[in-house]
Amino acid sequence: MGRNETKAVRIGNCVIGGGNPVLIQSMTNTKTEDAAATVAQIQRLTAAGCDIIRCAVPTMEAAEALAQIKKGITVPLVADIHFDYRLAIAAMEYGADKIRINPGNIGGRDRLLAVVKEAKARNIPIRVGVNSGSLEKNLVEKYHGVTAEGIVESALDKVGMIEEMGYDNLVISIKSSDVLMCVKAHELISERTDHPLHVGITEAGTVISGNIKSSIGLGLILHQGIGDTVRVSLTGDPLEEVKSAKLILRTLGLRKGGIEVVSCPTCGRTQINLIELANQVETMVADIPLDLKVAVMGCVVNGPGEAKEADIGIAGGIGEGLIIRHGEVVKKVPEEELLQELRQELLNWSE
């Protein structure tokens, strides 16, 4: 899959754009002022595969807490700012590796200039974020409603403001909860800028509906080579965002590594509790650093054949199970030992 050429932007110890791999972002839902709780959540997200983390900074206390948070994490830290330009400046002073602002609500040109000067002095990138829900009235009137064209014009206007101030270390984010509008907006803006793009479907919803909308939207955007970082925005545990983003990137061939689990959808031939087993396997393999496909099949009749495209698989029967490699049965084991045998096979594979 070809990738659009964008500028390379360094964020802490990561580089996005410039042909670098698409990185996964998430956002903490702890109170940023509680540095210990925030660090603990970031560490869990990092272990799950999060590359860049964003924290809300609604108060000066939250900005000050960034210094302590930075000491306990290994991924770049982005400060999310709304309305108060002083918080943006403070966030950079206390160690933010990037700031996210909407120049339209930061308080006027002079205040935006103060933020830009601080960012330029520290060479800290600014993510210019525009959501469809905050589109300016004049653009809503111009385009007769909220449209992809309006979102793009709003974002590029704000980018232009900062560039006129002599700074172009920028990342752009344009989001909408309308999936097809969001896709079209990214198609349009990718033709008009070479700044890196952070992509996502905003306010996507709960884990089920949000994953469906994000998978469709991000799939359509990323498959065109558009996008340098991604966030799957879900109403739920941020860990689910990271897991979903990894799956989306792996499915599109944009990320390698980690075990992919495939499983049959169950039918009347299923002779084990396949739903429980598949979930157990998915949890079990999370800490095994192999680039493999593992199949979990519900019966010994079709299991070996259906699992032949996987590197290794298991199939359950009445009281017994099969260990399968590339479609060939290599071992028969008691049902209660199937999970442990699979883990051992995987550990042996890595040796």
Secondary structure, DSSP 8 states (H G I E B T S, - for coil): --------EEETTEEESTT---EEEEE--S-TT-HHHHHHHHHHHHHHT--EEEEE--SHHHHHHHHHHHHT-SS-EEEE--S-HHHHHHHHHTT-SEEEE-GGGSSSHHHHHHHHHHHHHHT--EEEEEEGGG--HHHHHHTTSS-HHHHHHHHHHHHHHHHHTT---EEEEEE-SSHHHHHHHHHHHHTT--S-EEE--TT--BHHHHHHHHHHHHHHHHTTT--SEE----BS-HHHHHHHHHHHHHHTTS---S-EEEE----TT--S-HHHHHHHHHHHGGG-----EEEEES-TTTHHHHTTTSSEEEEE-SSEEEEEETTEEEEEEEGGGHHHHHHHHHHHHT-
